[in-house]
Amino acid sequence: MKPIYVSATVQDSGKTSLSLGLMQVLHARGLNPGYSKPVGQHYVNYHEHYIDEDAVLVHKIFNMDDDPYCLSPIAVKRGFTREFIFNPNVAPLEKEITDCARKLSENHPMLIIEGTGHAGVGSCFSLSNARVAELIGTKVIIVTSGGIGKPIDEVALNMALFKHHDVEILGVVLNKVLESKYEKITETVTRGLENIGTRLLGSIPYVSELTYFKVAQLVEKFDYEVVSGSDALSNRIEHTIVSAMQPEKSREYIRENTLVIIPGDRPDNIRASVEGLNSYSRANGAIILSGNLDLDQDLRRFLEDSGIPVLSSSEDTFTISSNMVDLEFKIRSFDVDKIQILRDLSEKYVDIDFILNALTE
């Protein structure tokens, strides 16, 4: 069975989400798929190798026996691109990729290969997604975000480079399609893709639960100080507000699982926000205090007694709230609810049977 290459039109289209969904569905069908992200740009130190974080995630979730290095053989570290440009020798890199793909194929009847961005990413060191797909001998699925004109334009552009490398494109998966426009967008994009010579393999609706994050992820990403509530850093955040108006008015906007950003010199707002969050359940939601100001002992004790995770930042309120706009976190192995959602979405909205049949041709 041929490998399948999951590419995308732009960053954060949903390559990893689709890869995880497909992996789970195929495992449920008894196929034991392997996985690789040959070129990784966001790497961590894992099992004494620099491994792309998406590959680490898959290795952990599926408890794989494969050498983690083969799941992510090329780590684009700082200075990698510049060094290659002045010393362009791609042959050793290509050999690492093909050797790892061969080793993985010995343990799995099929492989899911996850790309890095659009078809041309990696061209600066002669390892574009299109070239890597050609090296491994895969067929390609292109993932793009919900919409009509822009996604079709971007798919057409990506198709051109894959075709230049003689890589067969199975079709497109449209991701994050708004429910209110789902039928219209799906119908139109289906026809639009046919007009440019490909097909729609799936139209996955937007699911808000996949955008939720945990307080611990904020601490990790922004290095916030934990003032209190360290036992509740696993709290899920669904809404964000800034409490800079009168305390009673601010409380009206607080819902369950809300993150409240408050100037550190507004004790009345802090107390009102705690009461608002705890009105849903103890230790609910979270608070970020701006300005890195000292809290008096009574207020600190009040926060500790609430159980709510309270974070502190030296940044101003506007900067903190700006950081929360379009904030996205990669799925982690502990996000079991999100991982299950991805499986259900792939099973329901992606034409798995067509993909499997096409890989055997």
C-alpha positions in Angstrom: 0.0 0.0 0.0 1.4 3.4 -1.0 2.2 6.0 1.7 -0.1 9.0 2.0 1.3 12.5 2.4 -0.7 15.0 4.3 0.2 18.5 3.1 -1.5 21.9 3.5 -2.0 25.2 1.8 -1.0 27.4 4.8 0.2 27.0 8.4 -2.3 25.7 10.9 -4.7 24.4 8.3 -5.0 21.1 10.2 -2.4 18.7 9.0 -1.7 17.2 12.4 -5.3 17.1 13.3 -6.1 15.1 10.1 -3.1 12.9 10.6 -4.2 12.0 14.1 -7.7 11.4 13.1 -6.7 9.1 10.2 -4.2 7.3 12.4 -6.9 6.5 14.9 -9.5 5.4 12.3 -7.0 3.2 10.6 -5.9 1.6 13.9 -9.5 0.8 14.6 -9.7 -0.9 11.3 -6.7 -3.1 12.2 -4.2 -1.5 9.8 -1.4 -0.4 12.2 -0.3 2.6 10.2 3.2 4.1 10.7 3.9 7.8 10.8 6.7 10.2 9.9 7.2 13.9 9.7 10.5 13.9 7.7 11.2 17.6 7.9 10.5 19.2 11.3 10.8 22.9 12.1 9.4 22.9 15.7 11.6 20.3 17.5 12.3 19.1 21.0 14.9 16.9 22.6 13.3 13.5 22.7 15.1 10.1 23.2 18.4 11.9 22.7 17.5 13.2 19.3 16.0 16.5 18.1 12.5 15.4 17.0 9.6 17.5 15.7 7.0 18.0 18.4 4.2 16.5 16.2 6.2 13.3 15.8 6.8 13.2 19.5 3.0 13.5 20.0 2.2 10.6 17.7 5.0 8.5 19.2 3.5 9.0 22.7 -0.2 8.7 21.8 0.2 5.4 19.9 3.0 4.0 22.1 5.0 3.2 19.0 8.0 0.9 19.0 9.6 2.7 16.1 12.9 4.6 16.6 11.7 8.2 17.3 14.5 9.4 15.0 12.8 7.8 12.0 9.6 9.6 12.8 11.5 12.9 12.3 14.9 12.5 10.7 15.5 16.1 9.6 15.3 18.8 12.3 15.6 22.3 10.9 17.7 23.9 13.7 18.8 27.5 13.9 21.3 28.2 11.1 20.4 25.1 9.2 19.0 26.9 6.1 21.9 29.4 5.9 24.5 26.7 6.2 22.8 24.7 3.4 22.5 27.7 1.1 26.3 28.1 1.2 27.0 24.4 1.2 24.1 22.9 -0.9 24.5 19.1 -0.6 21.0 17.6 -0.3 22.0 13.9 -1.0 22.7 13.0 2.6 19.5 14.5 3.8 17.5 12.7 1.1 19.2 9.4 2.1 18.1 9.9 5.8 14.5 10.5 4.7 14.3 7.5 2.4 16.2 5.2 4.8 13.8 6.1 7.6 10.8 5.6 5.4 12.0 2.2 4.4 12.6 1.2 8.0 9.1 2.3 9.0 7.6 0.4 6.1 9.2 -2.8 7.4 7.0 -2.4 10.6 3.8 -1.0 9.1 1.6 -1.9 6.1 1.1 1.8 5.3 2.6 5.1 6.3 1.1 8.5 7.0 3.6 11.2 6.1 3.0 14.7 7.5 4.4 17.6 5.7 5.5 21.0 6.9 3.3 23.8 5.5 2.5 24.3 1.9 4.0 22.3 -1.0 7.0 24.7 -1.4 8.1 24.9 2.2 11.6 23.5 2.4 12.6 24.6 -1.1 15.3 26.8 0.3 17.2 23.6 1.3 16.0 21.5 -1.7 13.5 19.5 0.4 10.1 21.0 -0.4 7.1 19.0 0.6 6.6 18.2 -3.0 10.2 16.8 -3.3 9.9 14.8 -0.1 6.6 13.3 -1.3 8.4 12.4 -4.6 11.3 10.8 -2.7 9.1 8.6 -0.6 6.7 7.7 -3.4 3.5 8.9 -1.8 0.1 10.1 -2.9 -1.0 13.4 -1.4 -4.0 14.9 0.5 -4.0 18.7 0.7 -5.6 20.2 3.8 -7.0 23.7 3.6 -9.2 25.9 5.8 -12.9 26.5 5.2 -13.9 29.0 2.6 -14.5 29.1 -1.1 -12.3 31.3 -3.4 -9.1 31.5 -1.3 -8.8 27.8 -0.5 -9.4 26.8 -4.2 -6.8 29.3 -5.3 -4.3 28.0 -2.8 -5.0 24.4 -3.7 -4.4 25.1 -7.4 -1.0 26.7 -6.5 0.1 23.8 -4.4 -1.1 21.2 -7.0 1.2 22.8 -9.6 4.3 22.0 -7.6 3.3 18.5 -6.7 2.5 17.8 -10.4 5.9 19.2 -11.3 7.4 16.5 -9.1 5.1 13.8 -10.6 3.3 13.3 -7.3 -0.4 12.2 -7.5 -2.9 14.2 -5.6 -5.8 12.2 -4.2 -7.8 15.2 -3.3 -8.5 17.9 -0.7 -9.8 18.0 2.8 -11.6 21.2 3.8 -11.2 21.9 7.5 -12.8 24.3 10.0 -15.9 24.9 7.9 -18.5 27.1 9.7 -21.7 25.2 10.5 -23.9 28.1 9.3 -22.3 27.9 5.8 -21.4 24.2 5.8 -23.7 23.0 3.0 -23.1 26.0 0.8 -19.3 25.9 1.1 -19.1 22.1 0.7 -21.2 22.1 -2.4 -19.4 25.0 -4.0 -15.9 23.8 -3.2 -16.7 20.3 -4.5 -17.6 21.8 -7.9 -14.7 24.3 -7.7 -12.1 21.6 -7.1 -13.5 19.5 -10.0 -13.0 22.5 -12.2 -9.3 22.5 -11.4 -8.9 18.8 -11.7 -9.1 17.3 -8.2 -11.8 16.3 -5.8 -13.1 17.0 -2.2 -12.3 14.1 0.1 -13.8 15.6 3.2 -15.4 18.7 4.6 -14.8 18.9 8.4 -16.9 21.4 10.4 -15.5 23.9 12.8 -15.5 22.5 16.4 -15.0 25.1 19.1 -13.9 22.5 21.6 -10.7 22.0 19.6 -9.8 25.7 20.3 -10.0 25.4 24.1 -6.7 25.4 26.0 -5.6 24.7 29.6 -4.2 27.2 32.0 -0.9 25.2 32.2 -0.4 25.9 28.5 -0.5 29.7 29.2 2.0 29.3 31.9 4.3 27.3 29.7 4.0 29.6 26.6 4.3 33.0 28.3 6.2 32.1 31.5 3.6 33.6 33.8 4.2 33.4 37.5 1.6 31.2 39.4 0.3 33.2 42.3 -2.2 30.7 43.5 -4.2 27.7 42.4 -1.4 25.6 41.1 -3.5 22.5 41.6 -6.0 23.7 39.1 -3.7 24.5 36.1 -5.5 21.8 34.1 -8.6 24.1 34.0 -10.0 24.5 30.5 -10.4 28.0 29.1 -13.3 28.7 26.8 -13.7 32.5 27.0 -11.5 35.5 27.7 -12.5 38.9 29.0 -10.7 42.0 30.3 -12.1 43.3 33.6 -11.3 47.0 33.5 -14.8 48.4 34.0 -16.8 48.6 37.3 -16.6 45.4 39.2 -20.3 44.7 39.1 -20.4 45.3 35.3 -17.3 43.0 34.7 -19.0 40.2 36.6 -21.8 40.2 34.1 -19.4 39.0 31.3 -18.0 36.1 33.3 -19.2 32.6 32.3 -18.0 29.2 33.2 -14.4 28.4 32.2 -13.6 32.1 31.6 -10.1 33.6 31.7 -10.2 37.1 33.3 -7.4 39.6 32.6 -7.3 42.2 35.3 -5.0 45.1 36.1 -3.1 44.1 39.3 -4.1 47.4 41.0 -7.8 46.7 40.9 -8.6 44.7 44.0 -12.3 45.2 43.7 -12.3 43.8 40.2 -10.2 40.9 41.4 -12.5 40.0 44.2 -15.6 40.4 42.0 -14.1 38.1 39.3 -13.2 35.4 41.9 -16.8 35.5 43.1 -18.1 35.3 39.6 -15.9 32.3 38.6 -16.7 30.5 41.9 -20.4 31.0 41.4 -20.2 28.2 38.7 -17.9 25.9 40.7 -14.9 26.1 43.0 -11.6 26.8 41.3 -13.3 27.5 38.0 -11.6 29.4 35.2 -8.4 31.5 35.7 -7.2 35.0 36.3 -4.2 36.9 34.9 -3.0 40.0 36.8 -1.1 42.6 34.8 1.6 44.9 36.0 3.4 42.4 38.3 2.3 44.4 41.4 2.6 43.3 45.0 -0.7 42.0 46.5 -1.5 42.7 50.1 -1.7 39.7 52.4 -5.5 39.8 52.7 -6.0 39.7 49.0 -3.4 37.0 48.5 -5.1 34.9 51.1 -8.4 35.5 49.5 -7.0 34.2 46.1 -5.4 31.2 47.7 -8.7 30.2 49.4 -10.6 30.5 46.1 -8.6 27.6 44.5 -8.7 29.6 41.2 -5.4 29.6 39.3 -4.2 33.1 39.4 -1.2 34.1 37.2 0.9 37.3 37.2 2.6 39.1 34.4 4.8 42.2 34.2 3.2 43.1 30.9 0.3 45.6 30.7 -3.3 44.6 30.3 -3.5 45.5 26.6 -0.4 43.4 25.7 -1.7 40.4 27.6 -5.1 40.5 26.0 -3.5 41.0 22.6 -1.6 37.7 23.1 -4.9 35.9 23.6 -6.2 36.9 20.1 -6.2 33.9 17.8 -4.2 32.0 20.3 -3.7 28.4 19.3 -2.0 25.5 21.0 -0.8 22.3 19.5 -2.6 19.2 20.7 -0.7 17.3 23.5 -0.9 13.7 24.5 -2.9 14.6 27.6 -5.7 16.2 25.4 -7.6 12.9 25.3 -10.9 14.7 24.6 -9.6 16.5 21.6 -7.9 13.4 20.3 -11.2 11.5 20.4 -12.9 14.4 18.6 -10.4 14.2 15.8 -11.0 10.5 15.4 -14.8 11.1 15.2 -14.5 13.9 12.7 -12.3 11.9 10.4 -14.5 8.9 10.6 -17.7 10.9 9.9 -16.5 13.5 7.4 -13.6 12.1 5.4 -13.9 9.5 2.7 -11.6 6.9 4.3 -12.7 4.1 1.9 -11.8 6.1 -1.2 -8.4 7.0 0.3 -7.6 3.4 1.1 -8.7 2.1 -2.3 -6.6 4.7 -4.0 -3.5 3.8 -2.0 -3.7 0.2 -3.3 -3.9 1.2 -7.0 
